[in-house]
Amino acid sequence: SFYLKREESEVWTRAGNLMFTLTVLTSVVFWAGMAWAIQNEFAKRHRELTAPKEEYIDLDWLDYRQAYIEKRCALSWKIVPTPVKVLFSGGALGLIVIAHLIFWRKRLFFGTFSVTDDIDELKWYGSDGMLKPIAPVALAAACLLFSGWIAFSCWSRNWRRKPAAVALEEILPQERAWKEARLEEARNFRLAPSPTPASPKQ
């Protein structure tokens, strides 16, 4: 309501600015309070939150197995084929250029419409509309340049299949021994006495 009336007088403009400032400050205070509460709880219960648990052995194994496979399937830029490199790098550079053009010269792509203007006068497309003729061209160019990432993603997914299969064959025989060791670690951790918190200094 303050924003809608800001053109009527200076009082409404200042009132709107004041409300905006108070809203931002209130949000900052709440976010700071939430961050402090989360950090405080994590500090108090760090041992419980990071402890290995017997009921999560299977999930821990899946995480360990996936991390092992990802490590064996690490991709280096030097093994990427040149055509894929060109498509990926060119597409990324082109998207950066288009994004900066839209950000710095947005009046070339978009029109203006105030919330206080008559909705019947809103025009979506055209030289005097919300979307100017060059906007669809920029969108089409961005979609075309995005194909560089698609090409790289398809190539990398296909390349990872063989080393991933080899890594899976290597890690599967370790499952039983790893789970037994992890289970023993969880039991020892559960039976170990909790550290006594230090008494505050007098």
N, C-alpha and C positions, 0 to 999 in steps of 0.2 A: 504494500500500500504506500509506503514511503517513496518507493521508486516511481510509482505511477504519478505521484503528486510532486515530484522534485522540480518540475518545470513551472509550477505555479508560483513558488516563492523560494527565497534563499533559506527560509526556516525549514522547509521540507527537505531541501538538499542536505543541509547540515544534520538534520535528524536521521536521514537515511545513511549518511556516512557514519554517524555515531552508532547506529544499530549494527551496521556492517562490522565496525571495529569491535564492538562488544561481542558479537557472534564469533568472530575469529579468536578473540582472547579466551572466550569460554571454551571453544573447541580445543585450543592449545592446552588449557589447564586440564581438561578431561583426558586428553591424550597423554599428557605427562603423568597424570595420576594412574592411568591404566598401565603405562610402561613401568612405573615404579612398583605397582602391585604385582605385576607379572615377574619382574626381576627379583623382588623380595621373596616371592613364593618359590621361585626356582633356586634361589640361594639357600633357603631353608631346607628344601627337599631335594637337593641336588643328588644326594646319594641314592634316594629311592627312585628318582626319575631316570638315572643312568645305570641302575643295577640290572644285570642280566636276570631274566625271569624264566622259570622252567616252562610256563605255559606258552612262552613266545619262542621256543626253540626252533620250531618250523619256520616262523617268519624270519628269525635271525639267519637261518640257513639260506633262505631265498635271497635275502639282502646280500649275504656274503657271496653266494653263487653269482648273482647279477654283477656285483662289483668285480669279481674275477673275470667274468666274460667281457665286461666293458674295458678292463685293463688290457686284455689280450687283443681287443678289437680297436685299439687306439689308432686313430686315423692321422696320417701325416700329410701336409699340404703338397709335399714333393711327389707323392704317388698319385695325386689327382690328375687325370688326363687334361691336356691343354685346352681342348674345346670346353670342357666342364669348367675349368678355371676362368676362361674368358667369359662364359655365360654368367657365372656366379659373380665374379668381380664387376663385370660391366653392369649387371642388373643392380647390384648393391650401390654402385656409384650413381647410376641413373636415379634410383629411388631417393638417394640422399639429395640430389640436385632438385628433383621435383618437390620433395618435402620442404626444402629450404625456400624454393620459389613460392610455394603456397603460404609459408609462414611469413616471409618478408614482404611479399607482394600480394597479399590476400585480396586486395581490391580488384586485381586482374581476374580473379576466379569467382569471387562472391560479391553479391550486392549487400545492401543493408536494409534492415527492417526493424524498427523500434517496437517494443511491446505496447507502446501507446498509439501506434498507427492503426488505421482502420484495416481490419482483416480482409475486407472485400477488395482492398487495393493490393493485396499480396500477389506477386507474380513470381512463379517459380523459375522460369527459364527465359533467357533473352538478355540483350545488352543492359536492360534496366531491371532484370529479375534477380532472384537470389542466386541462381546458378548462371554464370555468364557462359557464352559459347565455348570459351577455352577450357572450362572446367571438365566437361566430359572427355575432351582430348587428353587432359592431364591424367584423368582416371584410367582411360584406356592404355595410355603409355605406362602407367604404374603397374597395371595388371600384366602387361606384356613383359616388363622388366622383372616382375616377380617370378616369371617362368625360369629365370636363372637359378633361383633357390630350389625350385621344383626339380630341375635337372640334377642339381647337386645332391638333393635329398634322395632321389631315385637311384643315382649311381652309388652313393655311399651305402644305402640299404642293401643293394645287390652285392657290393664288395664285402660287407660285413658277414654275409651268410656263411662263407667257408670258414674263416677264423672263429666265428661264434660256435659253429658245429664242432670244431676241433677242441675249443676251450671247454665246451659242455662235456665232451667225452673225457677230458682230463679231470674235470672237477667232480663228476658224478661218483667215481669210486671213493672219494674222500668223505662222502656224506655221512656215513655211519660213524666214522671215527671223529669227525668234526662235531657232530651232535652230542656224542658221548662226552667229549672234552668240554663242550659248552654247558652241558647239563651239570657236570661236576663243578664247573666254575660257578654256576648259578646256585648250587647247593652250598658250596663253601661260602659264598657271599651272604646267603640267607642266614647261615649259622654263625657267621662272624659277628662279634658284638659291635654295636653302633658306637662310633667315636663320641666320647663325652664332650659336649660343647664347653669351650673355655669360659671360665667365670669372668664376669666383668671386673675391670680393675677398680680397686677401691679408691 
